[in-house]
Structure formats: structure tokens, C-alpha cells
Amino acid sequence: MKLKSNTLRTFTSVHTWVGLVAGFALFVAFYAGAITVFHHDLQAWQTPHAPLSAQQGLADAQQLLDQTLARHPQAREHVGMVFPGGEYPQAASYWQDAGGQWRYATLDNLEGSDRMPGGALPELVNALHYSLGIPVAGQYIMGIVSLLYGLALISGVIIHLPKLADDLFALRPGRNLKRFWQDAHNVIGVLSLPMHVMFAVTGALLCLIMLVMTALNPLVFRGQLMSALGPAMDTAPVVTAAGRVQPLGSLAMLHARSIEIARGQGLASFEPAYFKLAHAGDANATIEIAGQSPGSIGPIGTVAMNANTGAVLATQLPGSRDANHATLTSAYALHFGEYGNSWVRVLYFVLGIGGAFLFYSGNLLWVESRRKRRQLEQGKAQLGMARATVGVCIGVCVAISVAFIATQLAQWPGLRLAMGLDEAVKAVCFATWALCALWAALRPPVRAARELLWAAAVTTALVPLAHGAVTGAWLWVTALQGQWPLFAIDAGALAMAFGFGWLALATARRARDGEPNSVWADPRGRAAQAASGLVTD
């Protein structure tokens, strides 16, 4: 199939400009998303605790629930809790106080705080992924970016489809830098295309679902969206308190009942992770326990029971869910790789880093395609794009690594922070990112790229050192103890540091030996060649 030249130019323009408009946000989303695939492991990395047995974990959860209900009357209306285990290192309860503010408590802090314990680092990385760290509006911005991302994918396939077979595995290094970046961009884009389509669709769905439902509220929900939202999203039926006191069943009994009910519906395993409890101490108390059933596309399911007797009220489990719950859980699982084992998450990590490279290389292609080959001085647009690409893209890599280090150092024994851990880590991350962007704006692009890549290599290599120095969980210790998630994070940081160092060396080599008439050539080298008459005007 051969496209008309006008059609090809149109789709090329669409692909280029949509990629440029959305590329910076997508780089941040993919780089942070590659890390947030290990969201639960990051919680354990931030605040390591000794592994608890199942019995001890349930005993701690029961004690915390009893204390929360006794100390905080508002929690009796609605309270949630995460079970300690594979996903969360310790039990934590959460509820809304009289002023509507969320409170979080652990056995170490029964009075509660306004932050989920152990969540500073993973929540920051996740916020960068789905909202660029921008409160409220950021989620909707990323939803629109996901739609643009889908448009870039469609136009890219149309552009390259006629010569796909010839160029698929072509990777031609050499002095023609544009051709090399084009080959790398095409290979990664085509080979990972199915996953990128999935990321675009699920990203738009997860970010824009509330916006779409609000827009459809007058037509579909007849103005009753908020009252319809609870039954649509939750499993437990909405009931009013009976006004009769009845003691709660034990968490051990309810935990076991949820597993029994799930197995009764054909699931080989069900691992409870958290629950929501309503009307505690009332005859109509209900509990909704959510957990995972490995081996299914949407592994997260829920069981709703009477919280006093354990009688089943409703279920939303893999294989027996309604369309609404099946769609949302499947979209979430597909987007974050929750449906597979550790190797699936490793694959998602590689795809995330590859996706980030896709958008980075797209910007480099734009700069190279507009290079003035017969003069030293390059255009302001090329210089601006090169500086923005270096400052935003490499800058966020440095900022996230610094946030990892700051998370550990902020918990140094005896250290008192002037602000909460969440605020401190966020402030350090965004301040570092801003400084990197400023550095890139003030330096020649190739020097800024080389320097920031070395900064990324050094800060990322310091991540396991900070972890070991503060917690004692050195690489060899976690390996000997079989704490493989902690080991994998630190080992992965060292591998990423090596990668950043290799890119810094490659950038220096390009500046020294590459085409002199380019924003990526060393200005001193270009001036010397011009003075010696080696560069033609």
C-alpha cells in the first residue's frame, strides 16, 4: 500500500506535532510509571519492617481496629484498613474525622496523622505518573495527553506501515545521527505497539472516567450521579444503621470467611489486602474485603459480608463480576501489570523505560531534522527544544533519584524535620527538577546533557548506599535474607546508574566526534574547527 505524498505529509505533521505537544508529559509518565509498577515494594523499601506471620499480622490488625474504634468515634461510621503482608509492611487504618479530613493510624501512632504511613515516596512517584504532580487538574491533563498519545500511535503506524518490513529491524549506527535515532525510535515503537495502545486506552479511561461520567450525568444518571456512584463502585450494599448494638466478628473469622467464599466461587486463591467497614458495632454493620486472585486479568476482587456474622452479602470476584467492576479492575490491572508475577512487572518496567526513550528520541529527531548543516549557528527553536528536552527529561530522572535518597536520609535516627516527610520529599524532588531545568537553560545543550546524565548516574548510584546506611538493609544483607523486592530495587538502581553513565559517555563522544554543525556538538570544538577552516559556511 502506497500513500499519496499529501496524505503522508499530513500524517507526518500530525505525528510530529502531537508527539511534541504530549512528549514531555509522556516521558515523565512513562519513566515514573516504570518505577510505580513496584509501588508496593517501594512502601517496604521506604519503611522496612520484619516480616510478620499470618497470625501475628491479623493480631496486629485486630488490635489496631479495636483501638481505632475506641479512640475515634467517627471511625465507627466508616473505617478502612490495610492488612500487613506482601503489599503493606504494617497494618494501617484510615477514616474521616468530624471535619471531613482523612486520618491514618498505626500501632505506633494510634492518635493518627493526616498522611498514610510509608507512602511518601511511592505516592510521589505515582503522582508524577498519573498527574505530573499537579493537584486535581493534573489527572485530567494526563487523560487528554493519553488521547493525544493514541493519535500519535495511529499516525505513526500509518506513516511507517508501507516500509515496515524493510525498516523493522534496521538499526544503523554511524555519523548519520538522525538515521540512527529514527531507526531506534521505529524499532522500539513498532515492537511495543500493542502495549502502547493498551497504555493509551487504559490511561485515558482511568484519568477521564469521572469527567466523562460528570458530562453524562444529566443524560444517563438524570442528575443523580453521586448517589449512583457508591453502588456502582462498591460491592457492599448501602444500608442504614439499625440502631441495635451487636458486637463485631473477629478479623480472623472475617478474613477466613472471605477466602472461603472466594474458593467457593472457583478461585484457587484469594489474598485479602484491605477492607472497608461501615456501622461498626451495629446490627447492620457491613464489611467489604478486597484482595487479589493471581492468574486472572483483573486479579482484584471483593467480598461483602455482614461484619458481625460473616454472612455473605455480595461479591465482585474474577469470573463473576458485573461489567462495570470487570472493566475498571481489568483496566487497572492491565495498566500497572497487576495480573502477573514479578517477571511481568519487570517486563512493564522495561516497557516503561523504552516508552520514555521513545518520546526522548522523538524530540531529538525533531531537532536533528531541522539542523542547519552548513553553518555553526543553529536556530533558536532547535536550541530551545534541545534545552527543554534535556532539562525536563533528564531533570526528572535526577529529581526522582534525589527523592529516593531524601526519603531515606529524612528518616535518619534523631533527625527532626521542619515539615512532614511527604512534604519534605516532594519539595526536594521538585526543587531538584527545577534546578536541572534551569541548568539546562543556561548551558549549551550538549554540555547540560552530559552533566545532567552524570548527575543522574551519581544520584541513582547513591540510592542503595542511602538505603543501606540508614536501615542497614545493604544489598548483600537483603540477598542473604531473601528480601528480594528490596534487593531488586537497589540492584535496579545500580543498573540504571550504569545506563546513565553510558549515555553520558556516548553524549561526550557525540560532542567530540560528531557533525560540528549541530546543537549536540561541543561549542569549543566547533569554534576551533571554524578557526582552522575545517567547517564550511
C-alpha angles and dihedrals in degrees: 000000000000121000123216113256093243091051092048092050091050094052091043090054091047091049093047100046097039088050092050094047095048099026099091093050091045092052090055092044094050097043093046090039091056088058097040089059082081092049096137093044089052090058090057090044091053096047110015118198130181111266112264126217116242091253094049091046092054091045091054091047091050092049092049093048092050092049093045093052092045097048100036116044092187089065091066090072095052129352134162132197139186116222115232111248141084096345101037125030094213140018115266129180127204135190142149119264126218090279093053094253120138116245128194127200138184132180086264092054112028094166089063136222136229094253132071106246116246093013105101098098102034092044091051093050091045091049090053088051100051103025108014085244091291112136118240100334094053093073092055091044089055090048090057089044088054090055090050088048090057090050090051090051093051094047091045092054091049091050096050101032096091093056098027097117093050098045102033098097098020112123110166115182119189141093093318095086095175092057092049093051090045091053093047091046092050097045095050093042096050098041092050096037097114091053092046091053089051092049091050094049097043092041092055091045096050094044100041104033094100092046091051093047091049091051091049094044096101093046105036106023097030091231093307098104098129094050091047094046097073098054090042095052102031131064101208114081116248107252134168123236114270093215092233120116116236126164119248121250115247119269089235090059094045092045091052092045093054090054091046092051092048092050089048088061092054102267114140092209140008121187112196111221107170143348143209118217125195130191096005112202093019127111089242095051112145131193128197114199118196123197146148131265107195117220100043130100092238101032098173113093137162138219121200119203143165100270093218103048105017092238110158116248103173142335138210102188132153109283095019106056130121118248094261096054093039092054097047097043092045092049091051094046093048093047096051101028093245093146097070143053129265093288091058089054090049088053090051089050091054091046090050093052089044090051091051089052089051093061094039091052090046090061091046089052091054091052093047094046090058097043115134100230099190102049138054097223111080126203123272092240092057092046092047093050092046092050093046092049092051095043098045101034104036089031094061090050089056092044095053092049090050089050089055090052093044091051091060098039091049088062094053108139111266095012115131119202124213088220138023120289092249093053093044095051092045092048092050092048097050094040090054091047091051092049091051091050090049091048091051091049093054100042132065105269097245093049092046090049093050094045096045092046089055088047089053091048094050097043093046091050089052092058096084090040092056090046093051095043095052102036104021088236096132119174094258092046094054090045093052091046093048094241091146099168091058091044091049093053093051094042090047090053090055090049091050090048089054090050093051090049091051090051090050091054091046090051091051090049091050091050091051103039106021132093108308096215096072142092086243094060120097107259091219091053092048092050091050092049092048091051091051092048096246094123120069123216 
